[in-house]
Amino acid sequence: MNNTSIFFVMEDVMEQKKLILIEIEKCRKEMNDLSKHLDLSSDEVVSISRQLDKLLNQFEKAR
């Protein structure tokens, strides 16, 4: 792999992480908003929490 290829791979990873961060922020906000009106153990809050966990794991795995 030459330097140009490495640059494009790194750029792609950075873009992927940026998109995941946007989704994390949306999910975090939605969970926060829901938790103001629902119990933290409600199905809706737990579901969005699981979704947030998946996004955080995706972000950590993105290289």
CHARMM internal coordinates of N, CA and C (Angstrom, degrees):
IC EDIT
DIST 1 N 1 CA 1.4530
DIST 1 CA 1 C 1.5295
ANGL 1 N 1 CA 1 C 107.67
DIST 1 C 2 N 1.3117
ANGL 1 CA 1 C 2 N 116.98
DIHE 1 N 1 CA 1 C 2 N 127.53
DIST 2 N 2 CA 1.4641
ANGL 1 C 2 N 2 CA 118.92
DIHE 1 CA 1 C 2 N 2 CA -179.15
DIST 2 CA 2 C 1.5340
ANGL 2 N 2 CA 2 C 110.59
DIHE 1 C 2 N 2 CA 2 C -89.39
DIST 2 C 3 N 1.3165
ANGL 2 CA 2 C 3 N 116.43
DIHE 2 N 2 CA 2 C 3 N 175.30
DIST 3 N 3 CA 1.4647
ANGL 2 C 3 N 3 CA 121.69
DIHE 2 CA 2 C 3 N 3 CA -176.23
DIST 3 CA 3 C 1.5195
ANGL 3 N 3 CA 3 C 112.84
DIHE 2 C 3 N 3 CA 3 C -59.89
DIST 3 C 4 N 1.3367
ANGL 3 CA 3 C 4 N 116.60
DIHE 3 N 3 CA 3 C 4 N -37.78
DIST 4 N 4 CA 1.4664
ANGL 3 C 4 N 4 CA 120.01
DIHE 3 CA 3 C 4 N 4 CA 179.46
DIST 4 CA 4 C 1.5197
ANGL 4 N 4 CA 4 C 110.73
DIHE 3 C 4 N 4 CA 4 C -64.52
DIST 4 C 5 N 1.3189
ANGL 4 CA 4 C 5 N 117.09
DIHE 4 N 4 CA 4 C 5 N -42.48
DIST 5 N 5 CA 1.4653
ANGL 4 C 5 N 5 CA 121.40
DIHE 4 CA 4 C 5 N 5 CA 178.65
DIST 5 CA 5 C 1.5233
ANGL 5 N 5 CA 5 C 110.83
DIHE 4 C 5 N 5 CA 5 C -63.14
DIST 5 C 6 N 1.3170
ANGL 5 CA 5 C 6 N 116.36
DIHE 5 N 5 CA 5 C 6 N -43.50
DIST 6 N 6 CA 1.4629
ANGL 5 C 6 N 6 CA 120.93
DIHE 5 CA 5 C 6 N 6 CA 179.00
DIST 6 CA 6 C 1.5198
ANGL 6 N 6 CA 6 C 110.18
DIHE 5 C 6 N 6 CA 6 C -61.50
DIST 6 C 7 N 1.3243
ANGL 6 CA 6 C 7 N 116.85
DIHE 6 N 6 CA 6 C 7 N -41.60
DIST 7 N 7 CA 1.4674
ANGL 6 C 7 N 7 CA 120.80
DIHE 6 CA 6 C 7 N 7 CA 178.84
DIST 7 CA 7 C 1.5175
ANGL 7 N 7 CA 7 C 110.62
DIHE 6 C 7 N 7 CA 7 C -59.06
DIST 7 C 8 N 1.3473
ANGL 7 CA 7 C 8 N 117.54
DIHE 7 N 7 CA 7 C 8 N -46.68
DIST 8 N 8 CA 1.4582
ANGL 7 C 8 N 8 CA 120.16
DIHE 7 CA 7 C 8 N 8 CA -178.23
DIST 8 CA 8 C 1.5203
ANGL 8 N 8 CA 8 C 112.14
DIHE 7 C 8 N 8 CA 8 C -67.46
DIST 8 C 9 N 1.3194
ANGL 8 CA 8 C 9 N 117.28
DIHE 8 N 8 CA 8 C 9 N -35.32
DIST 9 N 9 CA 1.4646
ANGL 8 C 9 N 9 CA 120.56
DIHE 8 CA 8 C 9 N 9 CA 176.75
DIST 9 CA 9 C 1.5220
ANGL 9 N 9 CA 9 C 109.56
DIHE 8 C 9 N 9 CA 9 C -65.35
DIST 9 C 10 N 1.3288
ANGL 9 CA 9 C 10 N 117.81
DIHE 9 N 9 CA 9 C 10 N -44.82
DIST 10 N 10 CA 1.4611
ANGL 9 C 10 N 10 CA 121.61
DIHE 9 CA 9 C 10 N 10 CA 179.23
DIST 10 CA 10 C 1.5225
ANGL 10 N 10 CA 10 C 110.73
DIHE 9 C 10 N 10 CA 10 C -63.97
DIST 10 C 11 N 1.3223
ANGL 10 CA 10 C 11 N 116.49
DIHE 10 N 10 CA 10 C 11 N -40.25
DIST 11 N 11 CA 1.4558
ANGL 10 C 11 N 11 CA 120.66
DIHE 10 CA 10 C 11 N 11 CA 179.46
DIST 11 CA 11 C 1.5302
ANGL 11 N 11 CA 11 C 110.12
DIHE 10 C 11 N 11 CA 11 C -64.24
DIST 11 C 12 N 1.3348
ANGL 11 CA 11 C 12 N 116.68
DIHE 11 N 11 CA 11 C 12 N -40.68
DIST 12 N 12 CA 1.4589
ANGL 11 C 12 N 12 CA 121.90
DIHE 11 CA 11 C 12 N 12 CA 178.93
DIST 12 CA 12 C 1.5282
ANGL 12 N 12 CA 12 C 110.61
DIHE 11 C 12 N 12 CA 12 C -63.29
DIST 12 C 13 N 1.3198
ANGL 12 CA 12 C 13 N 117.10
DIHE 12 N 12 CA 12 C 13 N -43.24
DIST 13 N 13 CA 1.4641
ANGL 12 C 13 N 13 CA 121.86
DIHE 12 CA 12 C 13 N 13 CA 179.22
DIST 13 CA 13 C 1.5305
ANGL 13 N 13 CA 13 C 110.04
DIHE 12 C 13 N 13 CA 13 C -63.65
DIST 13 C 14 N 1.3135
ANGL 13 CA 13 C 14 N 116.65
DIHE 13 N 13 CA 13 C 14 N -42.54
DIST 14 N 14 CA 1.4700
ANGL 13 C 14 N 14 CA 120.23
DIHE 13 CA 13 C 14 N 14 CA 179.75
DIST 14 CA 14 C 1.5288
ANGL 14 N 14 CA 14 C 110.32
DIHE 13 C 14 N 14 CA 14 C -63.20
DIST 14 C 15 N 1.3221
ANGL 14 CA 14 C 15 N 116.78
DIHE 14 N 14 CA 14 C 15 N -40.74
DIST 15 N 15 CA 1.4673
ANGL 14 C 15 N 15 CA 120.95
DIHE 14 CA 14 C 15 N 15 CA 178.34
DIST 15 CA 15 C 1.5244
ANGL 15 N 15 CA 15 C 110.33
DIHE 14 C 15 N 15 CA 15 C -65.55
DIST 15 C 16 N 1.3212
ANGL 15 CA 15 C 16 N 116.53
DIHE 15 N 15 CA 15 C 16 N -41.71
DIST 16 N 16 CA 1.4631
ANGL 15 C 16 N 16 CA 121.15
DIHE 15 CA 15 C 16 N 16 CA 178.34
DIST 16 CA 16 C 1.5258
ANGL 16 N 16 CA 16 C 110.49
DIHE 15 C 16 N 16 CA 16 C -61.50
DIST 16 C 17 N 1.3285
ANGL 16 CA 16 C 17 N 116.46
DIHE 16 N 16 CA 16 C 17 N -45.18
DIST 17 N 17 CA 1.4655
ANGL 16 C 17 N 17 CA 120.19
DIHE 16 CA 16 C 17 N 17 CA 179.42
DIST 17 CA 17 C 1.5257
ANGL 17 N 17 CA 17 C 111.10
DIHE 16 C 17 N 17 CA 17 C -64.21
DIST 17 C 18 N 1.3292
ANGL 17 CA 17 C 18 N 116.78
DIHE 17 N 17 CA 17 C 18 N -36.91
DIST 18 N 18 CA 1.4583
ANGL 17 C 18 N 18 CA 120.69
DIHE 17 CA 17 C 18 N 18 CA 178.71
DIST 18 CA 18 C 1.5329
ANGL 18 N 18 CA 18 C 110.37
DIHE 17 C 18 N 18 CA 18 C -63.27
DIST 18 C 19 N 1.3254
ANGL 18 CA 18 C 19 N 116.79
DIHE 18 N 18 CA 18 C 19 N -42.68
DIST 19 N 19 CA 1.4630
ANGL 18 C 19 N 19 CA 120.77
DIHE 18 CA 18 C 19 N 19 CA 179.42
DIST 19 CA 19 C 1.5256
ANGL 19 N 19 CA 19 C 111.14
DIHE 18 C 19 N 19 CA 19 C -66.33
DIST 19 C 20 N 1.3187
ANGL 19 CA 19 C 20 N 116.35
DIHE 19 N 19 CA 19 C 20 N -39.57
DIST 20 N 20 CA 1.4693
ANGL 19 C 20 N 20 CA 119.99
DIHE 19 CA 19 C 20 N 20 CA 177.87
DIST 20 CA 20 C 1.5209
ANGL 20 N 20 CA 20 C 109.70
DIHE 19 C 20 N 20 CA 20 C -64.86
DIST 20 C 21 N 1.3347
ANGL 20 CA 20 C 21 N 118.03
DIHE 20 N 20 CA 20 C 21 N -40.42
DIST 21 N 21 CA 1.4636
ANGL 20 C 21 N 21 CA 120.79
DIHE 20 CA 20 C 21 N 21 CA 178.45
DIST 21 CA 21 C 1.5254
ANGL 21 N 21 CA 21 C 111.90
DIHE 20 C 21 N 21 CA 21 C -61.14
DIST 21 C 22 N 1.3203
ANGL 21 CA 21 C 22 N 116.60
DIHE 21 N 21 CA 21 C 22 N -37.98
DIST 22 N 22 CA 1.4674
ANGL 21 C 22 N 22 CA 120.44
DIHE 21 CA 21 C 22 N 22 CA 177.32
DIST 22 CA 22 C 1.5217
ANGL 22 N 22 CA 22 C 109.80
DIHE 21 C 22 N 22 CA 22 C -62.73
DIST 22 C 23 N 1.3300
ANGL 22 CA 22 C 23 N 116.68
DIHE 22 N 22 CA 22 C 23 N -44.00
DIST 23 N 23 CA 1.4609
ANGL 22 C 23 N 23 CA 121.10
DIHE 22 CA 22 C 23 N 23 CA 178.88
DIST 23 CA 23 C 1.5299
ANGL 23 N 23 CA 23 C 111.19
DIHE 22 C 23 N 23 CA 23 C -66.37
DIST 23 C 24 N 1.3163
ANGL 23 CA 23 C 24 N 117.21
DIHE 23 N 23 CA 23 C 24 N -38.01
DIST 24 N 24 CA 1.4666
ANGL 23 C 24 N 24 CA 121.34
DIHE 23 CA 23 C 24 N 24 CA 176.78
DIST 24 CA 24 C 1.5209
ANGL 24 N 24 CA 24 C 109.87
DIHE 23 C 24 N 24 CA 24 C -60.35
DIST 24 C 25 N 1.3074
ANGL 24 CA 24 C 25 N 116.57
DIHE 24 N 24 CA 24 C 25 N -45.84
DIST 25 N 25 CA 1.4672
ANGL 24 C 25 N 25 CA 119.99
DIHE 24 CA 24 C 25 N 25 CA -178.77
DIST 25 CA 25 C 1.5325
ANGL 25 N 25 CA 25 C 111.52
DIHE 24 C 25 N 25 CA 25 C -64.24
DIST 25 C 26 N 1.3218
ANGL 25 CA 25 C 26 N 117.14
DIHE 25 N 25 CA 25 C 26 N -41.57
DIST 26 N 26 CA 1.4740
ANGL 25 C 26 N 26 CA 120.46
DIHE 25 CA 25 C 26 N 26 CA 177.46
DIST 26 CA 26 C 1.5227
ANGL 26 N 26 CA 26 C 110.37
DIHE 25 C 26 N 26 CA 26 C -61.74
DIST 26 C 27 N 1.3044
ANGL 26 CA 26 C 27 N 115.71
DIHE 26 N 26 CA 26 C 27 N -45.47
DIST 27 N 27 CA 1.4532
ANGL 26 C 27 N 27 CA 121.53
DIHE 26 CA 26 C 27 N 27 CA -178.82
DIST 27 CA 27 C 1.5337
ANGL 27 N 27 CA 27 C 110.97
DIHE 26 C 27 N 27 CA 27 C -64.92
DIST 27 C 28 N 1.3137
ANGL 27 CA 27 C 28 N 116.38
DIHE 27 N 27 CA 27 C 28 N -43.72
DIST 28 N 28 CA 1.4637
ANGL 27 C 28 N 28 CA 121.23
DIHE 27 CA 27 C 28 N 28 CA 178.63
DIST 28 CA 28 C 1.5215
ANGL 28 N 28 CA 28 C 111.07
DIHE 27 C 28 N 28 CA 28 C -60.20
DIST 28 C 29 N 1.3244
ANGL 28 CA 28 C 29 N 116.14
DIHE 28 N 28 CA 28 C 29 N -43.29
DIST 29 N 29 CA 1.4610
ANGL 28 C 29 N 29 CA 120.84
DIHE 28 CA 28 C 29 N 29 CA 179.34
DIST 29 CA 29 C 1.5279
ANGL 29 N 29 CA 29 C 110.92
DIHE 28 C 29 N 29 CA 29 C -64.64
DIST 29 C 30 N 1.3255
ANGL 29 CA 29 C 30 N 115.86
DIHE 29 N 29 CA 29 C 30 N -43.66
DIST 30 N 30 CA 1.4659
ANGL 29 C 30 N 30 CA 119.52
DIHE 29 CA 29 C 30 N 30 CA 179.41
DIST 30 CA 30 C 1.5285
ANGL 30 N 30 CA 30 C 110.91
DIHE 29 C 30 N 30 CA 30 C -62.41
DIST 30 C 31 N 1.3278
ANGL 30 CA 30 C 31 N 116.57
DIHE 30 N 30 CA 30 C 31 N -43.02
DIST 31 N 31 CA 1.4607
ANGL 30 C 31 N 31 CA 120.15
DIHE 30 CA 30 C 31 N 31 CA 178.87
DIST 31 CA 31 C 1.5242
ANGL 31 N 31 CA 31 C 110.71
DIHE 30 C 31 N 31 CA 31 C -63.44
DIST 31 C 32 N 1.3133
ANGL 31 CA 31 C 32 N 116.12
DIHE 31 N 31 CA 31 C 32 N -42.26
DIST 32 N 32 CA 1.4602
ANGL 31 C 32 N 32 CA 120.93
DIHE 31 CA 31 C 32 N 32 CA 178.62
DIST 32 CA 32 C 1.5336
ANGL 32 N 32 CA 32 C 110.54
DIHE 31 C 32 N 32 CA 32 C -61.72
DIST 32 C 33 N 1.3238
ANGL 32 CA 32 C 33 N 116.80
DIHE 32 N 32 CA 32 C 33 N -45.76
DIST 33 N 33 CA 1.4651
ANGL 32 C 33 N 33 CA 121.22
DIHE 32 CA 32 C 33 N 33 CA 179.13
DIST 33 CA 33 C 1.5269
ANGL 33 N 33 CA 33 C 111.43
DIHE 32 C 33 N 33 CA 33 C -62.48
DIST 33 C 34 N 1.3223
ANGL 33 CA 33 C 34 N 116.25
DIHE 33 N 33 CA 33 C 34 N -44.94
DIST 34 N 34 CA 1.4661
ANGL 33 C 34 N 34 CA 119.93
DIHE 33 CA 33 C 34 N 34 CA 179.20
DIST 34 CA 34 C 1.5289
ANGL 34 N 34 CA 34 C 111.65
DIHE 33 C 34 N 34 CA 34 C -62.16
DIST 34 C 35 N 1.3198
ANGL 34 CA 34 C 35 N 116.08
DIHE 34 N 34 CA 34 C 35 N -40.24
DIST 35 N 35 CA 1.4656
ANGL 34 C 35 N 35 CA 119.77
DIHE 34 CA 34 C 35 N 35 CA -176.22
DIST 35 CA 35 C 1.5273
ANGL 35 N 35 CA 35 C 112.90
DIHE 34 C 35 N 35 CA 35 C -68.89
DIST 35 C 36 N 1.3201
ANGL 35 CA 35 C 36 N 117.00
DIHE 35 N 35 CA 35 C 36 N -14.44
DIST 36 N 36 CA 1.4676
ANGL 35 C 36 N 36 CA 120.11
DIHE 35 CA 35 C 36 N 36 CA 175.73
DIST 36 CA 36 C 1.5218
ANGL 36 N 36 CA 36 C 111.58
DIHE 35 C 36 N 36 CA 36 C -75.12
DIST 36 C 37 N 1.3484
ANGL 36 CA 36 C 37 N 115.92
DIHE 36 N 36 CA 36 C 37 N -22.73
DIST 37 N 37 CA 1.4624
ANGL 36 C 37 N 37 CA 120.53
DIHE 36 CA 36 C 37 N 37 CA -175.15
DIST 37 CA 37 C 1.5230
ANGL 37 N 37 CA 37 C 113.65
DIHE 36 C 37 N 37 CA 37 C -117.00
DIST 37 C 38 N 1.3171
ANGL 37 CA 37 C 38 N 116.59
DIHE 37 N 37 CA 37 C 38 N -14.56
DIST 38 N 38 CA 1.4621
ANGL 37 C 38 N 38 CA 120.94
DIHE 37 CA 37 C 38 N 38 CA -176.74
DIST 38 CA 38 C 1.5236
ANGL 38 N 38 CA 38 C 110.07
DIHE 37 C 38 N 38 CA 38 C -126.47
DIST 38 C 39 N 1.3114
ANGL 38 CA 38 C 39 N 114.93
DIHE 38 N 38 CA 38 C 39 N 159.18
DIST 39 N 39 CA 1.4643
ANGL 38 C 39 N 39 CA 119.22
DIHE 38 CA 38 C 39 N 39 CA 174.05
DIST 39 CA 39 C 1.5199
ANGL 39 N 39 CA 39 C 109.63
DIHE 38 C 39 N 39 CA 39 C -65.30
DIST 39 C 40 N 1.3130
ANGL 39 CA 39 C 40 N 116.30
DIHE 39 N 39 CA 39 C 40 N 148.36
DIST 40 N 40 CA 1.4600
ANGL 39 C 40 N 40 CA 120.11
DIHE 39 CA 39 C 40 N 40 CA 178.98
DIST 40 CA 40 C 1.5263
ANGL 40 N 40 CA 40 C 112.19
DIHE 39 C 40 N 40 CA 40 C -62.63
DIST 40 C 41 N 1.3266
ANGL 40 CA 40 C 41 N 116.56
DIHE 40 N 40 CA 40 C 41 N -23.38
DIST 41 N 41 CA 1.4676
ANGL 40 C 41 N 41 CA 120.57
DIHE 40 CA 40 C 41 N 41 CA 179.34
DIST 41 CA 41 C 1.5273
ANGL 41 N 41 CA 41 C 112.76
DIHE 40 C 41 N 41 CA 41 C -91.40
DIST 41 C 42 N 1.3299
ANGL 41 CA 41 C 42 N 117.77
DIHE 41 N 41 CA 41 C 42 N 4.10
DIST 42 N 42 CA 1.4644
ANGL 41 C 42 N 42 CA 120.27
DIHE 41 CA 41 C 42 N 42 CA 179.34
DIST 42 CA 42 C 1.5353
ANGL 42 N 42 CA 42 C 109.77
DIHE 41 C 42 N 42 CA 42 C -65.11
DIST 42 C 43 N 1.3075
ANGL 42 CA 42 C 43 N 115.41
DIHE 42 N 42 CA 42 C 43 N 153.59
DIST 43 N 43 CA 1.4672
ANGL 42 C 43 N 43 CA 120.60
DIHE 42 CA 42 C 43 N 43 CA -179.48
DIST 43 CA 43 C 1.5153
ANGL 43 N 43 CA 43 C 111.69
DIHE 42 C 43 N 43 CA 43 C -57.27
DIST 43 C 44 N 1.3264
ANGL 43 CA 43 C 44 N 116.89
DIHE 43 N 43 CA 43 C 44 N -40.30
DIST 44 N 44 CA 1.4633
ANGL 43 C 44 N 44 CA 120.98
DIHE 43 CA 43 C 44 N 44 CA -177.70
DIST 44 CA 44 C 1.5294
ANGL 44 N 44 CA 44 C 111.91
DIHE 43 C 44 N 44 CA 44 C -64.49
DIST 44 C 45 N 1.3242
ANGL 44 CA 44 C 45 N 116.06
DIHE 44 N 44 CA 44 C 45 N -45.83
DIST 45 N 45 CA 1.4705
ANGL 44 C 45 N 45 CA 120.20
DIHE 44 CA 44 C 45 N 45 CA -178.88
DIST 45 CA 45 C 1.5280
ANGL 45 N 45 CA 45 C 110.55
DIHE 44 C 45 N 45 CA 45 C -68.85
DIST 45 C 46 N 1.3125
ANGL 45 CA 45 C 46 N 117.04
DIHE 45 N 45 CA 45 C 46 N -41.12
DIST 46 N 46 CA 1.4703
ANGL 45 C 46 N 46 CA 120.60
DIHE 45 CA 45 C 46 N 46 CA 178.93
DIST 46 CA 46 C 1.5261
ANGL 46 N 46 CA 46 C 110.07
DIHE 45 C 46 N 46 CA 46 C -63.86
DIST 46 C 47 N 1.3148
ANGL 46 CA 46 C 47 N 116.68
DIHE 46 N 46 CA 46 C 47 N -41.19
DIST 47 N 47 CA 1.4613
ANGL 46 C 47 N 47 CA 120.71
DIHE 46 CA 46 C 47 N 47 CA 179.84
DIST 47 CA 47 C 1.5287
ANGL 47 N 47 CA 47 C 111.65
DIHE 46 C 47 N 47 CA 47 C -62.43
DIST 47 C 48 N 1.3093
ANGL 47 CA 47 C 48 N 117.06
DIHE 47 N 47 CA 47 C 48 N -46.02
DIST 48 N 48 CA 1.4728
ANGL 47 C 48 N 48 CA 120.35
DIHE 47 CA 47 C 48 N 48 CA -179.60
DIST 48 CA 48 C 1.5270
ANGL 48 N 48 CA 48 C 110.01
DIHE 47 C 48 N 48 CA 48 C -69.33
DIST 48 C 49 N 1.3229
ANGL 48 CA 48 C 49 N 117.02
DIHE 48 N 48 CA 48 C 49 N -31.49
DIST 49 N 49 CA 1.4638
ANGL 48 C 49 N 49 CA 120.79
DIHE 48 CA 48 C 49 N 49 CA 176.44
DIST 49 CA 49 C 1.5321
ANGL 49 N 49 CA 49 C 110.38
DIHE 48 C 49 N 49 CA 49 C -64.68
DIST 49 C 50 N 1.3189
ANGL 49 CA 49 C 50 N 116.63
DIHE 49 N 49 CA 49 C 50 N -41.25
DIST 50 N 50 CA 1.4706
ANGL 49 C 50 N 50 CA 120.64
DIHE 49 CA 49 C 50 N 50 CA 177.73
DIST 50 CA 50 C 1.5242
ANGL 50 N 50 CA 50 C 110.43
DIHE 49 C 50 N 50 CA 50 C -65.26
DIST 50 C 51 N 1.3218
ANGL 50 CA 50 C 51 N 115.64
DIHE 50 N 50 CA 50 C 51 N -40.31
DIST 51 N 51 CA 1.4606
ANGL 50 C 51 N 51 CA 119.71
DIHE 50 CA 50 C 51 N 51 CA 178.10
DIST 51 CA 51 C 1.5297
ANGL 51 N 51 CA 51 C 110.08
DIHE 50 C 51 N 51 CA 51 C -61.93
DIST 51 C 52 N 1.3270
ANGL 51 CA 51 C 52 N 116.05
DIHE 51 N 51 CA 51 C 52 N -42.83
DIST 52 N 52 CA 1.4594
ANGL 51 C 52 N 52 CA 120.82
DIHE 51 CA 51 C 52 N 52 CA 177.69
DIST 52 CA 52 C 1.5311
ANGL 52 N 52 CA 52 C 111.11
DIHE 51 C 52 N 52 CA 52 C -61.81
DIST 52 C 53 N 1.3205
ANGL 52 CA 52 C 53 N 116.85
DIHE 52 N 52 CA 52 C 53 N -42.08
DIST 53 N 53 CA 1.4729
ANGL 52 C 53 N 53 CA 120.63
DIHE 52 CA 52 C 53 N 53 CA 176.97
DIST 53 CA 53 C 1.5272
ANGL 53 N 53 CA 53 C 111.16
DIHE 52 C 53 N 53 CA 53 C -58.21
DIST 53 C 54 N 1.3238
ANGL 53 CA 53 C 54 N 116.93
DIHE 53 N 53 CA 53 C 54 N -43.70
DIST 54 N 54 CA 1.4641
ANGL 53 C 54 N 54 CA 120.92
DIHE 53 CA 53 C 54 N 54 CA 179.62
DIST 54 CA 54 C 1.5291
ANGL 54 N 54 CA 54 C 110.92
DIHE 53 C 54 N 54 CA 54 C -62.51
DIST 54 C 55 N 1.3274
ANGL 54 CA 54 C 55 N 116.05
DIHE 54 N 54 CA 54 C 55 N -42.52
DIST 55 N 55 CA 1.4660
ANGL 54 C 55 N 55 CA 119.96
DIHE 54 CA 54 C 55 N 55 CA 178.94
DIST 55 CA 55 C 1.5238
ANGL 55 N 55 CA 55 C 111.29
DIHE 54 C 55 N 55 CA 55 C -64.11
DIST 55 C 56 N 1.3258
ANGL 55 CA 55 C 56 N 116.44
DIHE 55 N 55 CA 55 C 56 N -42.03
DIST 56 N 56 CA 1.4668
ANGL 55 C 56 N 56 CA 119.88
DIHE 55 CA 55 C 56 N 56 CA 178.41
DIST 56 CA 56 C 1.5324
ANGL 56 N 56 CA 56 C 110.99
DIHE 55 C 56 N 56 CA 56 C -62.90
DIST 56 C 57 N 1.3232
ANGL 56 CA 56 C 57 N 116.68
DIHE 56 N 56 CA 56 C 57 N -39.60
DIST 57 N 57 CA 1.4618
ANGL 56 C 57 N 57 CA 120.38
DIHE 56 CA 56 C 57 N 57 CA 177.20
DIST 57 CA 57 C 1.5262
ANGL 57 N 57 CA 57 C 110.93
DIHE 56 C 57 N 57 CA 57 C -65.40
DIST 57 C 58 N 1.3323
ANGL 57 CA 57 C 58 N 116.85
DIHE 57 N 57 CA 57 C 58 N -41.43
DIST 58 N 58 CA 1.4687
ANGL 57 C 58 N 58 CA 120.63
DIHE 57 CA 57 C 58 N 58 CA 176.42
DIST 58 CA 58 C 1.5221
ANGL 58 N 58 CA 58 C 111.09
DIHE 57 C 58 N 58 CA 58 C -59.10
DIST 58 C 59 N 1.3222
ANGL 58 CA 58 C 59 N 115.11
DIHE 58 N 58 CA 58 C 59 N -43.21
DIST 59 N 59 CA 1.4629
ANGL 58 C 59 N 59 CA 119.78
DIHE 58 CA 58 C 59 N 59 CA -179.89
DIST 59 CA 59 C 1.5200
ANGL 59 N 59 CA 59 C 110.45
DIHE 58 C 59 N 59 CA 59 C -61.58
DIST 59 C 60 N 1.3151
ANGL 59 CA 59 C 60 N 116.91
DIHE 59 N 59 CA 59 C 60 N -44.07
DIST 60 N 60 CA 1.4655
ANGL 59 C 60 N 60 CA 120.53
DIHE 59 CA 59 C 60 N 60 CA -179.21
DIST 60 CA 60 C 1.5237
ANGL 60 N 60 CA 60 C 111.79
DIHE 59 C 60 N 60 CA 60 C -66.53
DIST 60 C 61 N 1.3243
ANGL 60 CA 60 C 61 N 117.62
DIHE 60 N 60 CA 60 C 61 N -33.42
DIST 61 N 61 CA 1.4640
ANGL 60 C 61 N 61 CA 121.17
DIHE 60 CA 60 C 61 N 61 CA -178.22
DIST 61 CA 61 C 1.5211
ANGL 61 N 61 CA 61 C 112.36
DIHE 60 C 61 N 61 CA 61 C -80.05
DIST 61 C 62 N 1.3228
ANGL 61 CA 61 C 62 N 117.75
DIHE 61 N 61 CA 61 C 62 N -22.40
DIST 62 N 62 CA 1.4765
ANGL 61 C 62 N 62 CA 121.17
DIHE 61 CA 61 C 62 N 62 CA -178.30
DIST 62 CA 62 C 1.5281
ANGL 62 N 62 CA 62 C 108.92
DIHE 61 C 62 N 62 CA 62 C -65.65
DIST 62 C 63 N 1.3262
ANGL 62 CA 62 C 63 N 115.99
DIHE 62 N 62 CA 62 C 63 N 124.84
DIST 63 N 63 CA 1.4717
ANGL 62 C 63 N 63 CA 119.94
DIHE 62 CA 62 C 63 N 63 CA 179.82
DIST 63 CA 63 C 1.4946
ANGL 63 N 63 CA 63 C 109.52
DIHE 62 C 63 N 63 CA 63 C -132.47
END
COOR INIT
IC SEED 1 N 1 CA 1 C
IC BUILD
